[in-house]
């Protein structure tokens, strides 16, 4: 995740205020509105087991948003 954040910051003009990480160590709430670059893994998004309260809050925010673009790394782990 950190390498993707670094790459987006290097190759674009995106500001830190628009970047959120969703990992075991980072569960940053999404902004209420406006653009956001959410960097996470397929495993974190697709996990269906019990989550911490912080992770539950973030995943509910992810599910409630309309996303215009999805980039997936490690797509070989996605079920066919």
C-alpha positions as CSV (number, residue, x, y, z in Angstrom):
1,X,0.0,0.0,0.0
2,X,2.7,2.4,0.9
3,X,4.5,2.0,-2.4
4,X,1.2,2.8,-4.3
5,X,0.8,6.0,-2.2
6,X,4.3,7.0,-3.0
7,X,3.8,6.3,-6.7
8,X,0.6,8.3,-6.9
9,X,2.3,11.2,-5.0
10,X,5.4,11.0,-7.3
11,X,3.5,10.8,-10.6
12,X,0.5,13.1,-9.9
13,X,-0.3,16.3,-8.1
14,X,-2.7,14.7,-5.6
15,X,-2.6,16.2,-2.2
16,X,-2.3,14.2,1.0
17,X,-5.7,15.4,2.1
18,X,-7.3,13.2,-0.7
19,X,-5.3,10.0,0.1
20,X,-6.6,7.3,2.6
21,X,-5.1,4.0,3.4
22,X,-7.1,1.0,4.6
23,X,-4.8,-1.6,6.1
24,X,-4.3,-3.5,9.3
25,X,-2.4,-0.4,10.6
26,X,-4.3,2.4,8.9
27,X,-8.1,2.8,9.0
28,X,-8.5,6.4,8.1
29,X,-12.1,7.5,7.7
30,X,-13.1,8.7,4.2
31,X,-14.0,12.4,3.8
32,X,-17.8,13.0,3.7
33,X,-17.7,14.3,0.2
34,X,-15.3,15.1,-2.6
35,X,-12.6,13.0,-4.2
36,X,-10.6,10.3,-2.4
37,X,-7.9,7.9,-3.4
38,X,-8.4,4.8,-1.2
39,X,-5.4,2.5,-1.3
40,X,-6.0,-0.9,0.1
41,X,-5.9,-4.6,-0.9
42,X,-8.5,-6.9,-2.5
43,X,-8.2,-9.0,0.7
44,X,-9.2,-6.1,2.9
45,X,-12.1,-5.1,0.8
46,X,-13.5,-8.6,0.2
47,X,-13.0,-9.9,3.8
48,X,-16.4,-11.1,5.2
49,X,-15.4,-12.0,8.7
50,X,-15.5,-10.0,11.9
51,X,-13.9,-6.5,11.8
52,X,-12.8,-4.0,14.4
53,X,-15.1,-1.1,15.0
54,X,-12.7,1.2,13.0
55,X,-12.5,-1.2,10.1
56,X,-16.3,-1.6,10.1
57,X,-16.7,2.1,9.9
58,X,-14.4,2.5,7.0
59,X,-15.8,-0.5,5.0
60,X,-19.3,0.9,5.5
61,X,-18.1,4.2,4.1
62,X,-16.6,2.4,1.1
63,X,-19.8,0.5,0.5
64,X,-21.9,3.6,0.6
65,X,-19.9,5.5,-2.0
66,X,-20.2,5.4,-5.7
67,X,-16.8,4.8,-7.1
68,X,-16.0,5.9,-10.6
69,X,-12.7,4.1,-11.0
70,X,-11.2,0.9,-9.5
71,X,-7.6,0.0,-10.0
72,X,-6.6,-3.5,-8.7
73,X,-3.2,-4.8,-8.1
74,X,-2.6,-8.5,-7.5
75,X,-5.7,-9.3,-9.5
76,X,-4.7,-12.9,-9.7
77,X,-6.2,-13.4,-6.2
78,X,-9.7,-12.3,-7.4
79,X,-12.1,-15.2,-7.9
80,X,-13.1,-15.8,-11.6
